Amino acid sequence: MVRLLLTLVVVVNMMSFAQSSSLSAGKIVSGIVLDSATASALPFANITLHSKSDSAFVTGASTDVEGEFELNNVTEGEYYLKISFVGYNTKFIPNLKINKSSQKIDLGKITLSKVTYELDAAEVVGEKVSEELHLDKKVINVSQNLNAQGGSALDVLQNQPSVRVDPDGTVYLRGSSNFTVYVNGKPYPLQGSDALKQISANTIENIELITNPSSKYDAEGSAGIININLKAQKDYSLSGILNLNSGTGDKYNADGTINYNHNGLSLNGGLDYRNNLFLNNQEIQRVSNLGSFTQLNQTNVSVRNKREQYAFRSGLDYTFNPQSSLGLTLGVGVVDIEGGLSTNVLKQQSGLSNYSYVKNKMEIPVKYVNTSLNYQYKFEPDVNDIYFEATYNYVDVPNDQVTEEYSSNENFNSITDLISKVSYSNGSKRNEGRAKLNYKHKLSEGTTIETGVQTNYSFRNLSAVNKIFDKNLNDYVVDYNLTNEFDLRNNVYAGFVSFTSQIAEFSYMIGLRGEYMDRLLDQKTLSQSYTFEKMDFFPSVNVSRKIDDHQLQLSYSRRINRPNENILNPFPFFSDPNISVSGNPKLKPEYIDAFEFNYQKMFGGVFFSAQTYYRKSKDSFTQTFSTDSTGKLNIIFNNYGNSDVYGAELSSSFSVADIFRFDPSVNLFQTHLDGLADGKAIVKDFFNWSARLNATVTITPDTRFMLSGNYMKFVDAQSESDPFMQISASLRQEFFNKAMSLTLQARNLFKASDMKFTTTGSNFSGKAFIRPEAPVFSLIFSYNFNNFKRTQRPNENIDIPTGL
């Protein structure tokens, strides 16, 4: 791998030398685009150069994350420059003369002001659209979504058509549940829905959906990366924000953040508290063909989950001088989850009916710590720098569960004999982290090379004890069939090289990442070890072209989906009298080739974006369902074969009569499966879709109303849902020059979020009806002082190369 990286470095240096020679004949026009009110940079503003004589488009670019831009290869002549950005007034720089007097023309700072509409009795100030399409990501501006305020990151993403949340809390991004959660560009200690539920929406500036990351980032995650940028502040000496939220059904939330900045030192800290009760009811029916007889299992489940969490976060940034800076972060959290299931069970076979009542109690007191250190040194500002980062995460996830089953009468109102009682305790600990060292060098104007090495380490331990209550002994007896212990080591050693430049009107970035995976599952109970070692390479290509105000993007990347410890462990990690869930230690990683072609344009005042994608997967793995001879449903994970997913996300944003804004979008994708499920060959094609509409009414400059609707349907290898909706509404009133606000919110209106779906296997068929708590009303109070807002840290965000 080292030889390969060195070879690539030599090749790209030769390419850049040849290209820099060819660029010398043209002139360079540069500048920086800023917000006129805050003087903050405006990344991804559109810059186009036009001929003065006939307004013909000559060349274009977009500003980078620092608001800077460069136009290369500009020949002598007379031009004008057009600078535009969504939500801001377009600016023109006329009479731009290019002559022989200078090789580079620096236009300096160019300020844009937000669009303002004058009405009879109100003033409406233009804002960012709810989502923005950048080169390799979609940016969701959380502040624009009133229905997410007071909730979590999961509530924000549920309004995105590319995101689906199952009744069990599993989150899917473009049909895949495998993605990586970052916070401020760093891996979060919790993942999946656990991470998204933990982070308060009020503390989020924006969320980036990076569905086709470049080779600079971990190849893990078939669907890509969800990067959550938290609010921070560097423009004022002291600032902060406080949010309080109270909702029906025992839902209480509070969070606060404060920042202090002085002479290059920036300190920030925050506290989050969340105490929420979630309820839903489920009706499940399963018919199993067990050879000589048929069995009917019919259950009515009442779910009651309480989630209480405390989190503290702090950070320090210190700039020693223009060349060097240091950053430290620390996060500590406790998440106490109490779950309960009350289940009425009817079993019928051979004309006989059996009624029982199952009670399940679960406690999961999670504790976690995450910390990071980063240091940047600029050898020569804006030319070359080195960046070092180290992170460490510790997560303790104990799980105590007691399941009791009793006989009952047909009305389930008379509980009699104890049939079974099981106690399950699971102690799970994770120690994870990464260290990376990146070097970036600007070889010439518009040409940059970046390379780096990285180590990801992960050590996880599980110790599970399953006990069955013996009525004769009046005590628990260890059940060794479900008691087990294992250790998992999953380390990844990586290196990458990335090259960014331009050819004619095309900007491009190419890269290659190498990763060596070293996995060892030590199943202590079975006295067996399962190893997996493999070296893989992950290329990526990003190409961009701007034609006036049209933007075209094409990208390719190779990804990997590595199974986690739960779905590798052959012992059941959940079991009750009706369902058992276990893993498979022989699971192989899933490999994904992902392609995207994207387009965006402003048609007058209408923003339009089209993102098309194709994802080809090899050795995909998922859970498969089967029933045993007793009618018990067994869920296990298997590599079922290959899959192809291709689809399109279409979104828009536009205003009507100045005070009405609409943000519609739709996600359509087709899936082709070719493999095995429950031991049965499956060749299946199915179509999934979802649609979303946010409608915002600006009643006055300080009063806004938003109505959101999300309509979806999903299909997979063994399940299919009926279409269902999620409807929410919010009314927000701001006071004291927007320093304080009150928001009244309603979620799950009209009980439209009720779900119905069917599941089939080789010897069973089932259907389910799930009704979540509805409606839920909340009142949110927010107060900020000193105009609290976020300003980007260097290297904190997912990078977008200059000129792309």
N, C-alpha and C positions, 0 to 999 in steps of 0.2 A: 504493500500500500504506500510506503514511504517513497519507493522508487517512482510509483505512478504519480504521486503528488508533485515530486520534484520535476518529473518530465512535463507535467501540465504547466507548472510555473514557468519553465523555460519556453514552452510553446507560446503561452499567452504573452510573455514578455516580447518575444519576437513579433507576434501579431501586433502588439501595441506600438512597437518601434516603427514597424512598417506603416501603421495607420497614422501615427503622430506626424510622420514625414509628409504624408499626403494631406494632412489637415493644415499644414503651415501656410498653404496658399490662401486660405479663406480668413475672414475676419471673425471675431468673437464678440457677441453682444451678451452682457450679463447684468444681473440685478437681483434684488431681494424684494419680495412682496409681503407687506405687513398690513394688519388690521389698523385702520386709522385711529380707533378709539383706545385700543389696548397696546398697540405697538408689538403685538405678538405675531409670529410668523404664520403665513397662510400656506400650508402644504397643499400640493396638487392643484394649484390655480392654473388655468389654461393661458399659455403665452403663445401668440401667433404673430408672425411678421408678414406684412402685406406690402406689395408694390404701391408706391404713391400714385403712379400714373393710372393704373386700372384696377387697384384693390385686389389684384390676384394674390392668392396665398403663396408664400415663398417657403417658409419653414415654421416649425412650432416645437414646443416643449411644454413640460409641466414642472412646477416648482417642487423641490425636494422637501424633506421633513423640516428643514430650517428655513423654508420659504425662498430659497435661492434657485436661480435658473441660469442656463447658458444656451445660446444659439450659436452653433458652429458653422463654419464654411459659408459665411455670408459674403457675397461678392459686393464690389463697390456699386453704389447706387443710392436712390432716395426711397425711403420706406416710411411706414407708420407701424407702431406696435399696439396690439390689442391685448389687454389683460382682463380676464373674466373669472369669476368664482361664484358658485351657487349661493344665493342669498345676499350678494354684494353688487353694488353698482359697477358696471363695466367701465374701465378707464382706457383712454387712447393716448398714446404719446406720438404726436404728429412730427413731421419734418425731421425724421431721423436720417441723417446723411452719413453714409459709409464711404470713406475715402482712404487715401494712402497714408494719412498722417499718423494713424495708430493701428496696432495689431489687435488691440482689445478695447472695447468701449464699455465702460462700467456705468450703468444708469443709476446706481446707488439704490436708495430706499424708495419703493413705490407703494403708496398707501391706497387701500380700497376701503370705502365706507359701506356699511350695511344699507340694504334697500329700505326706504321708508315710504309708506303710502299715506297720503293725507286724506282723511275722511271728514264728513261734516262735523262730527263730534268726537272723533277718536283718531289716534295715531297708531298704526300697526308697523312694527319694526320687523324687517325680514330676518329669518333665522336659517340655520343650516337645515338641509333636508334631513328626514329621519334616518336615511342611510346613504352612504356614499360608496361608489365603486372605485377602488384604487387598483394598482397593477396586479397585486396578488392577493387581494382581500376585499371584503366588504366591511365597511365601518358603520356600526349602528350607533347613532347619537341618542343615548339614553334619555337625556334631558327633554327630548322631543316627545317622549312617550309618557303621557300623564298616567296611563293605566298601569304602568310598571312602578310608579313611585310608591314607596312603602313596602314593596315586595322584595324579591330576590333576583339574582341574575337569571334564574330559571324563568321567572315571570316575564322578563324582557324577551328572552329567546322564544318563548311560546308564541309570541306574536310574529315570528319569522316563518314564512312558508317553508324554508329549508330545514326547519327544526320540528321534530315530532316528539311528544312525550307520551309514553305508554301509561296505562293505569298503574303499573307497578313502579313507576318513576323512572324507567329507562329512557334515556334521551338519545335521539337519533339525529345525526346531521347528514342531510342528503341520503337518508336511508341506511346509514351506518352508525352503530353505537360506539364505534372505536374512534375516539378523538382525544387530543391532549388539551388539558386546561392550563393556561398560563395566566398569571397575574402580573401586570407590569413587565411582561416579557420573560418571566421566570416560572418554572414549573410550580404548581400549587401542591401542597401536601395531600389534599384530598382530590379525587378525580370524579368524572361523570356527574350525575345528578347531586351527589353529596357535596361536591365543590360548588356547584351552581346554586344550591339551596343555602349555602353558608354565607354567601357574599350579598350584602344589602344593595339593592338597586340605587338607593340614595347616595351611596359612596362611589358610584361608577360614573366616569366621564363618558366612555364609549366602550363598545365591545367589537373586536375585530374577528370576523370569520375568515380564517386563512385556509381556504380549501385546497390550495395547491402550493404549498410552501416550497421555497427554493432550497438548494443543497446546503445552505448555511444553517439550516435548522434540522432538528432531530427528524429522522425518517419515520419515527413511530407514529401510528395513527392513520388508519385508512382514509378517514374523512378529513384529516388535517388538524388544525389548531384553533381553539377558541381562546383568544387573548383578551383579558379584561383589564382595561386601564382605569385605575382608581384616581379619584380627584386628588390633586396636590396643589401647592402654591409656591411660587418663587418671586412674584412681582411685588409683594408687600411685606413689611416687616412683621406683621402679625395678622392672621386671618383665621377664620374657622367657620364651621357649619354644624348645626344641630338639627336632627330629625326625630320626631316622635310620631308613633302610629298606633292606633287602637282600632281593632276590627271585631265584628260580630263573631260569635263562636269561640271566644277566648283566644284572641290573637293580639299580641302586644309586641311592639318593636321600638327600639331606640338606638341611635348611633350618633356619634359626634367625632369631629376631626378638627385639629388645630395645627397651625403651621407658624413657625417663626424663622425669619431670615435676617442675617446681618453679616456684612463683610465677608461674603463667600461661604458662610455657614448657613445651612438650611436644616431645620429640625421639624419633624412632623410626628404626630401621634394620633391614635384614634381608638375608640371603644365602641363595640357593637354588642347589643343585647337583643335576643329574639326569643319569644315564648309563644308558640303557636300550636293550636290543636287542629288536626285534620281528620275529617270524617268522610267515609263513603260506605255505600251499601252495594253488595254484589250478589247476583243470582247466577249460579253456575250449574249447568246440567251436562252430564257426560254419559253416553251409552257405549258400553264396551262389549264386543263380541268375543267371549272367552271360550270358544270352541263349542262345547255341548250346551251352553246356556248364554243368555244375554243379561248383562247387569246394568241397572240404571243407578247412577249416583247423582243426587240432586241436593245442592247445598245453598243456603242463604247465609251470607257472611256480612257481619257488621264490623267495620274496621275503625279503630280509634288509635291514632298516633299522635303523641305529643312530642314536640321538639323544642328544647330549651338550649340556648347556646350563648356563650360569652366569648368575646374575642378582643384581643388587644394587639395593636400593630404600631410600630414606630419606625422611623427612618432618619438617617443622617446623611447629608451630602456636604462635602467640603471641597472647595476649589482652592488649591494651594497657590496656583498661579495660572496664567493662560495655557500652560502646557500640561498640568497634571490635576487630577481630581479623584476623590475617593467617595465611595458610597457604602452604607451599611443599612440593613433592614432586619427587623425582628418581628415575628408574629407568634402569638400564643393563643390557643383556643381550647374551649371545652364545649362539646356538643352532647347533651344528654337526651337520648331518644328512648321514649317509652311507648311500646307498641302493644296493641291488644286486638285479638280476633275472637269474635263470638260466632260460632258456626252451627247452624242446624243442618243435619245430614240425614238424607233418606236414601237407603239402599234397597233396591228391589231386584230379586232374581228368583226364577222358578216359582213365580206367584207369591212369594213371601216378601213382606216389607219389614225393614229394620230401621228404627229411628234412634238417632243419637245426637248428643249435644257436645261440641268441642270448644274448649276455652283455651286460648293461647295467649300467654303474657311474655313480653320480651323487653329487656333493658339493654341498651347499648350506650355506655358512657364513654364517648370518644375524647381523647386528649391529643393535641398535636402542637408541635413547635416547628417553625420554619425560619431560617435565617439566611442571609446572603451577604457577600462582600464583593465589591467590584472596584477596579482601579483602571484608570485610563491615563496614558501618557502620550502626548503629541510630540513627536520628534520635530516635526515642522508643521505648524498649523495649516489645515486644509490640504496637506500633502500626504503625510503618513502618520499613523498612530498605532498603538498596541493597546489591547483591551483584555483584562483578566477578570474572570468571574468565578466565584465558588458559592454553591448553595448546599444547604443541608436541611432535610426534613425528617422529623420523627413523628410517628403516628401510632397510638395505642388504641386498639379497637376491641375491647372485651365484649362478649355477647352472652347474656344469660337468658335462657328461654325455658318456660315450663308449659307443657301441653297436657291437658286433661280431657278425657273423653268419658261421657256418662250415657247410660241408656235413658231414653225418654219416651213419653207417649207421642201419639201422632200429632198433637198440637204443640209439642216442645215446651209445654208449660209445667211439666211434672218431671223433674230430674230424679232418677232413681240410682241404680248401681254404678259404681266406678268401673269402667271397662279397662282403662289404661291411664297411666300417668308417667310422663317422661320429662326428665330434666336434662337440658343440654347447655353446656358452658364452653365457650370458645374464646381463648385468649390469643389475639392476633397482634403482632408488633411489626412495624416497618421502620427500617433505617435506610434512607435514600439520599442521594445527592448527586451533584455533578461539578466538574471543574473544567473550564474552557479557557483557551488563550487564542485570541484572534489578532491578526495583523492586517492592516489595510493600507494600500499605497496607491496614490493617484499618479499614474504614469504620464498622463497628459490630460489636457482639458477634455472631459467627457469620457475618459478611459481609466478604469479603476480595477485593481486586482485585490482580492481579499482571500486569505487563507487562515486555517486554524486547526487546532486539535482539541479533542474533548473526551472526557471519561464520564460515563454515567454508571453509578453503582447502586445496587438495590439488594438488600438483605431482608427477608421476611420470614417470620416464624409463626406457626399456628399450632396451638395445643388445645384439642377438643376432647371433652369428656361427656359421654352420654350415659345417663343413668335411668333405669326403669324401676318404678315403684313396685315392690313386692308386698301384696296385701297380707300374706301370711307372716312375713317378717316385720311388717309395718315400717319398712325402711327401704331406701333406694339400693339397688344393686347395679354395679357398672355393667353396661352393655358394650362388650369389646368389639362387636360388629360395627358400631358407630363411634368408637373412641379412637382417636388417632392423633399423631403429632408429625409435623414435617417442617423442614427448612427449605427455603428457596433462595438461591443466589441467581441474579439475573443482571450481569454486567455487560456494558456496551462500550467499546473503544472506537473512537471515530476521528476522522480527519476530512477536511474539505478544501476545495479551491473554487473560487468564483471569479468570473471575469465579466466586466461591464463595459460596453462601448456603444458606438453608433456606426452604421453603414448607411450612407445617404440619409433618407428620412426615417430610417428605422433605428430605434434604440433596442438593445438586446442585453440579456444577461444569461450566461451559460455557466454551469457548474457541475461538479462531481463530488459526491460524498461516499466515503468508504466506512463501513461499520462492521466490526467483528463482535458477534454475540457469543457470550459464554454463560450458559444456563445449566444449573444443577438443581434438581428436585430430589431432596433426600427424604424419602418416606420412611420415617423411623419405625412406625408401627409395623409396616410390612417388611422392614429391613431390606428395602430396595431403593436403588438410586436410578434416576432418569436424567441423562445428560443430553445436551444439544449444543453444538458449536458450529458456527457458520460465518463465513466472510461474505459480505454482500456489498454491491456498489449501487448507488442511487444517483443517476444523472437528473439534471433539471435544465429547462430552457424557458426563458421568458422573453417575448418580443412585443414591442409596443410601437404603434404608429398613430400620430395625430394629424388629421387633415382638417384644418380650420377648427371647428368645434366638435368634430367627430373624433372619437377615441376608439381604437381597435387594440385588442390584446389577445395574444395567443401564448399558452403555456403548457408545459409537460413536466411531470415529475413522477418518479417511482417511489412508492411508499411501502411500509411493512406494518403488519398488525400482529403483535406478539401477545399470546395468551397470558392472562394474569394467574396468580396463585390459586384462586378459587376454582377456576375452570380447568386447572391442571390436576388438582387433588382428586384421586379416585374415590375417596370417601365422601359420603353425603355431607354437604354443609347446610342443608335444611331438610327436615323430615318431620312429618306428622302422620297420623293414620291414613291420610288420603293422598299425600303428595311427598315425593322424595326428589331432591336435586343434588347431583354430584358432578364431578369434573372428569377429565380424561388426560392422564399424564403423557399420552402419545400424540397430543395435538401438535401440529406443525404450524409455523408462522404463515400468515396469509400475505401474499405479495400483490401489490396493486400498481397498475399503470394508469395514471390519471391525466386526462387532457381537458383543457378549457379553451373556449373561444368566446371573448366578451366584447360587447359594444355598448357605448353610452354616448348620449348627445342631448343638448338642450335645444328643443324646438320652441323658440320664443321663451315663454315662461314655463314650459313643460319639460321636466327632466325625465329621460327614458333610459333604462338600462336593460340589457339582455345578456344573461350569463348562460352559456351552453356548456355542457360537460359530458364526458364519457369516462367511465371507470371500469377497467377490466381487472378482475380479481382471480387469483389462483390459490387453491387450497383454502377457500373460505370456510370459516367455522361458525357454527351457531348452535343454539339449543334445539334438541329434537325430543319429541314426545312419544311415549309408548305406555301401554298398561300391562301389568303383570297378571298372573293367574288369579290374584285376589281382586283385581279391578283397581289397584293402586296406580296412580299416574306417576311414572318415572321420567324425570327430565335429565338429560345428559348432553354434553357438548361433543361435537364431532366435526372433523373436516369433511364437509359434504360435497366438495367439488369446486366448480368454477362458476363465476357469475359475471354478467355484463350489465352495467347500469348506464343509461344515457338519458339526459333530460335537459331542461331549460328552466331558468328562473327569470321571469319577466317582472320588472317593477317600474314604477313611475311616481312622480310627485308633481302636483300642479295646484294652482290656486284658482278660485272662481269668485268673482265679485270682491276680490281683495281680502275678504274676511273668512272665506271658506278654503281649507286646504285638504286635499285628498292624497293619500299614499296607498295606492293599490298594488298588489303583487300576486303572483301565482307561481307555483313550482310544479312542474310536470316531469315525471320520469318513468321510464320503462325498464323492467328488470327481466333478465333471462337467466334462469338457473339450470345447471346441468350437473347432477350429482346424486347423492344418496341422502335420505332422511328416514329415520326409523327403519333402516335396513332395506328401504324400498327405493328403487331408481326413480328419480324425479327429473323430468325435463319440463320446465314450466316457464311461461311468460306471463307477467302481470304488470298492471299499470297502476301507479300511485299518483295522487295529486293533492294539492292543498292550495287554498286561496286566502288572502288576507286583505282587509281594508281598514285603514285608519282615517277617520274623518275628524278634522279639527275645526272648530268655530272660534274665531277670535272676536269675542263680544265687545270687549274694550281692550286697551293695551295691557290691562292688569287682570283680565278675566277671560279664561279659555275653557272650552268644553270639548271633550274628545270621546268618540264612540269607536270601538274596535271590534272587528269580527274576524274570526279565523275558522275557515270551513275546510274539513279534510276527510280523507279516506285512506286507509292503508291496507296493503296485502303483503304477505311474505310466503315462505315455502309451505307453511301449514296453517296459517291463520288469515282471516279476512274480516274487516270491520265494515259496518254500515257508515255512511257519511254522518259526521257530527260537527257541532259548532262550539266555539268558545266566544262569548260576547261579554264585553266589559265597557264601562262608561266612567268618565271622570269629569269633575268640575273643579277648576283651580282658580283661586282668587289670591292675588298678590298685593302686598301692602308695603308702605314705607320705601318707595323707590325700589321695589322688588327684593328688599332685604328679608321680608317675611312672607310666607304663603300658607294657605290652608287648601287642602285638596280633599274633596269628597269623592269616594270611589266605590263602584259596584262591580263585582266579578261574577261570572257564571250566571248571567241574567237568563231568565225564562227557562232554566233547566235544560238549555240547549246542548249542554256538554255531556249529556247521558250517552254512554257508548254501548253498542251491541256488536259482538263479533263471534265468529265461528272458528273452530279448530278441528282438523281431521288428522288421523293417523292410520296406520295399517290395520288396526283392529278396534278403532274407536272413533267416535265423532262427538263434538261438544259444542255448546254455545254458552255465551255469557252476556250478562247485562250489568253494567257498572254505572252507578249514579253517584257522582261526587257531591260534596256539600254545596248547596246553591239556594239562594244567592248569598254572597259574602259582601258586607258593607264595611268600609274603613274610612277613618278620618285621619289625615296626615298633616302634621304641623312641621314647618321647616323655617329655620332662621339662620342667616349667614351674616357675618360682619366682615368689613374691609373687602367686599366684593370677591369672596372666595371663589376660586376657579382653578383649573388645572393648567400648568405650563409644563411642557414636555422636558424630561431629563434627557441628556445625551445618552444614546445607546440603550435607553430604557425600552423603547418601542421596537416592534418588528421593523427592520430596516427596509426602506425603499431606495434603490440605487439612484444617484443623481442622474438626471437626464432621462429616466424612464417614466 
